[in-house]
């Protein structure tokens, strides 16, 4: 891929905590307009990688660029314009418990545009809440009054507050029942198409990978060992990839995908 077609480029990244090296010589490209799934076993540093890309995690070595601009070691004041162009949904939603849903959505708006009129802030928050499928009356509620799925959607509404080009999602369907997870996947894909988003998606959910991801990056052995479509990954003989995608849950995910495709095809002929 030409550099201009990559919205994220990671080269030679090293992350370490004391003597524990999490990543070593890690390379990754994320193409503009795609949904890239990121998978790996526990302790492979999926969230650490995301935090490195958005500048929340310092690195021992390497380079990271987003929108063609470096993010590692950048002064806070220089990073503001880049940060406006992405949104992040952290694990569990990471909502401020003392703020209402609407106030949570307004946090990035208030941070970057402190002079916005209060009426406009309320209107934007209301629009983002409805955009993510929450009921209109969710805005005045506090996180403690929401279900797990509603918290995820509220966190997504906040991530979309600045109309970003790039969206980071960290385990967005974790803890959701299968119906709720499928609905969140459908919402993510719909928003990606409608808004023209590039999505960096960390997940363990095989159904999500099959349903909405254009490519999947596999973290193992302290680096990205493979990136490609699921069919391309299945052609590799790495033991973790084979166990992950061809295990019982992988076979179930394939069956779910095939059933959905069959139902869609049948509907098209009726």
Secondary structure, 3 states (H helix, E strand, C coil): CCHHHEEEEEEEEEEEECCEEEEEEEEEEEECCCEEEEEECCCCCHHHHHHHHCCCCCCCEEEEEECCEECCCCCHHHHHHHHCCEEEECCCCCCCCCCEHHHHHHHHHHHHCCCCCHHHHHHHHHHHHHHCCCCHHHCCCEHHHCCHHHHHHHHHHHHCCCCCCEEEEECCCCCCCHHHHHHHHHHHHHHHHHHCCEEEEECCCHHHHHHHCCEEEEEECCEEEEEECHHHHHCCCCHHHHHHHHCHHHHHHHHHHHHHHHHHHHHHHC
